[in-house]
């Protein structure tokens, strides 16, 4: 009978493959955790920023006041502005009477809701609500500032940006996300509201 060669791995090839996989895991797994933390902060900052943009454009479109406010139970049908922090979740609603509070009588429609943030993230802000006038400008003439952080605070994260995000809404209603360590530090020095206050 003729001999047939069996195709397969040699012991050396198998050991080298195992070593390469172990190195990739040793380098990749810690970075994956950091990537996940950065993604949570960035996603939450984008959601909050998008909420301000939605509220402003809807106020100008509908010619009515629109309020964004922290809500302890934002997904409830009768959600109100009863949250102490935007980390609890928030709602964007047509504020027909312009008082900054949602009347549950049915005429102040909720435009968008956002659930509570991940438990590792906290949001400090200059207030728990912001109202846009029918013109799209801030109704009260004050700026709104929010700082979104986890336990790393305003430190340099992989990629060159800060591990924190800062949202500033000017009195004229324009919102901006700040994401560099130096700019956030300068903004905190000028406007207050940091990761711990």
C-alpha positions in Angstrom: 0.0 0.0 0.0 1.3 3.5 -0.8 1.9 5.9 2.1 -0.3 8.9 2.4 0.9 12.0 4.2 -1.5 13.5 6.9 -1.9 17.2 6.6 -2.0 19.1 9.9 -0.1 21.3 12.4 3.2 20.4 13.8 3.7 21.0 17.5 5.9 24.0 16.8 3.3 25.6 14.6 0.6 25.1 17.3 2.8 26.6 20.0 3.6 29.7 17.9 -0.1 30.2 17.1 -1.0 29.9 20.9 1.8 32.4 21.7 0.6 34.9 19.1 -3.0 34.7 20.3 -1.9 35.2 23.9 0.0 38.3 23.0 -2.9 39.7 21.0 -5.3 39.1 24.0 -2.8 40.6 26.5 -2.5 43.8 24.5 -6.1 44.0 23.2 -8.3 43.2 26.2 -7.2 46.1 28.4 -7.6 48.5 25.5 -11.0 47.1 24.8 -12.1 48.1 28.3 -10.8 51.6 27.8 -12.5 51.8 24.4 -15.8 50.8 26.0 -15.5 53.5 28.7 -14.6 56.1 26.1 -17.6 55.0 23.9 -20.0 55.4 26.8 -19.0 58.9 27.6 -18.9 60.0 24.0 -22.3 58.4 23.2 -23.9 60.1 26.2 -22.3 63.5 25.2 -23.6 63.1 21.7 -27.1 62.2 22.9 -27.3 65.3 25.2 -25.8 67.6 22.5 -28.3 66.1 20.0 -31.1 66.8 22.4 -30.2 70.5 22.6 -30.0 70.7 18.8 -33.4 69.0 18.5 -35.0 71.3 21.1 -33.6 74.4 19.4 -34.7 73.4 15.9 -38.1 72.3 17.0 -38.7 75.5 18.9 -37.9 77.6 15.8 -40.0 75.3 13.6 -43.1 75.1 15.8 -42.8 78.7 17.0 -43.3 77.4 20.6 -41.1 77.0 23.6 -39.3 73.7 23.9 -37.7 72.5 27.2 -35.1 69.9 27.9 -35.0 68.8 31.5 -33.7 66.0 33.8 -36.4 63.5 34.6 -36.3 60.8 37.3 -38.5 58.5 35.1 -38.1 59.7 31.5 -39.7 56.7 29.9 -43.0 57.0 31.8 -46.0 58.4 29.9 -46.5 61.1 32.5 -42.7 62.0 32.7 -42.0 65.3 34.4 -39.0 67.5 35.1 -38.3 65.9 38.5 -34.7 64.7 38.1 -31.8 66.2 40.0 -29.2 65.3 37.3 -29.2 64.5 33.6 -27.6 61.2 34.6 -31.1 60.1 35.7 -32.3 60.6 32.2 -34.0 63.5 30.4 -36.9 64.5 28.2 -37.4 67.1 25.5 -41.0 68.4 25.2 -43.1 71.2 23.8 -43.4 73.7 26.6 -46.6 75.4 25.5 -46.9 77.7 28.5 -43.1 78.3 28.6 -42.8 77.7 32.4 -40.0 75.0 32.1 -42.2 72.3 33.7 -44.2 69.7 31.9 -47.9 69.8 32.5 -49.3 66.2 32.3 -52.6 67.4 31.0 -51.7 66.2 27.6 -51.0 69.3 25.6 -47.2 69.4 26.2 -46.0 66.6 24.0 -42.8 64.8 24.7 -40.5 64.9 21.6 -37.7 62.6 22.8 -36.8 60.7 25.9 -33.4 59.4 27.1 -32.9 56.7 29.8 -30.5 57.0 32.7 -26.8 56.9 32.0 -24.6 54.0 32.8 -23.9 53.8 36.6 -20.2 54.6 36.1 -21.0 58.0 34.4 -22.0 61.2 36.2 -23.2 64.5 34.8 -22.7 67.7 36.6 -24.5 70.7 35.1 -25.4 74.4 35.8 -29.0 73.5 36.1 -31.5 70.7 35.6 -33.3 72.2 32.6 -33.0 74.6 29.7 -35.8 76.3 27.7 -35.6 77.5 24.1 -37.9 80.3 23.2 -40.0 80.2 20.0 -37.2 82.1 18.3 -34.7 79.3 19.0 -32.8 81.4 21.5 -32.3 80.6 25.2 -35.5 81.7 26.9 -33.8 83.0 30.1 -30.6 84.5 28.6 -28.3 82.2 30.6 -25.7 79.7 29.4 -26.1 76.0 30.2 -23.0 73.9 31.0 -22.8 70.1 31.5 -19.7 68.1 32.4 -19.9 64.3 31.5 -17.3 62.2 33.4 -16.4 58.8 34.7 -13.9 58.1 37.5 -11.0 59.2 35.2 -12.1 62.9 35.2 -10.6 65.3 32.7 -7.5 63.3 31.8 -5.9 62.4 28.5 -7.5 59.3 27.0 -6.1 57.2 24.1 -6.6 59.1 20.9 -5.6 62.5 22.3 -9.0 63.6 23.6 -10.1 64.0 27.2 -11.8 61.1 29.0 -14.5 63.7 29.9 -16.8 65.8 27.7 -18.2 69.3 28.3 -21.3 70.7 26.7 -21.8 74.4 26.6 -25.1 75.9 25.4 -24.8 79.7 24.9 -27.5 82.1 25.8 -28.4 82.4 22.1 -29.0 78.6 22.0 -25.9 77.3 20.2 -24.5 74.1 21.7 -20.9 72.9 21.5 -19.1 69.7 22.7 -15.6 70.4 24.1 -13.3 67.4 24.2 -9.7 68.4 24.7 -8.1 68.4 28.1 -6.8 72.0 27.8 -10.0 73.5 26.5 -12.1 71.8 29.1 -9.7 73.0 31.9 -9.8 76.6 30.5 -13.6 76.5 30.3 -13.9 75.2 33.8 -11.7 78.0 35.0 -13.9 80.6 33.2 -17.4 79.1 33.6 -17.2 76.7 36.5 -18.9 73.2 36.6 -16.3 70.4 36.6 -16.3 66.7 37.2 -16.6 66.9 40.9 -19.1 69.8 41.4 
